[in-house]
Amino acid sequence: MNELEPAALIIALLASVYGALAHLFWGQRWRHLPLFLGTALIGCLMSYAFNLHFIGSGPVPAGVPLVESTIAAWIMLILATRLRV
């Protein structure tokens, strides 16, 4: 059985925490939860895929830039709150 890559696990955990927090802050119905989770996942994946590094000495466990992933996820979540139905 293949093990899960550490980067994928960190990205999934970050996205689930940020999506749940966004739903807590701005969610009005349960159907908004998958929207926020997916949006946070996209934001975290974008920073990892494009290898964004704004802070030279920021924490990068398993190659995932935490500060940049957090910023990208929250920007995407704020955009999703403005565009949701």
C-alpha positions, -999 to +999 in steps of 0.1 A: +000+000+000+014+034-010+018+060+017+004+095+014+029+121+005+036+145+034+030+176+012-005+163+002-014+156+038-002+191+049-021+208+021-053+188+029-051+197+066-045+234+059-073+235+034-098+218+057-089+241+086-092+272+065-124+261+048-140+252+081-130+286+096-144+304+065-176+285+069-178+294+105-173+331+097-193+335+065-213+303+059-250+306+061-260+271+049-244+236+050-242+236+012-216+264+015-191+241+033-180+222+002-176+255-016-153+268+011-133+236+015-127+234-023-118+270-025-093+267+003-078+236-014-074+254-046-057+283-029-032+261-011-025+240-042-018+272-062+009+284-039+024+249-038+022+244-076+036+278-085+063+274-057+055+309-043+080+321-017+074+357-005+092+352+027+127+339+023+130+322+057+094+312+062+085+276+074+084+251+045+075+217+059+076+190+032+080+217+005+047+235+013+052+272+020+029+277+050+027+315+049+021+317+012-004+289+013-023+307+041-024+340+022-034+324-011-062+303+006-077+333+024-076+355-008-094+327-026-119+323+003-126+361+004-133+360-034-156+330-029-176+349-003-182+377-028-192+353-056-213+327-039-250+324-044 
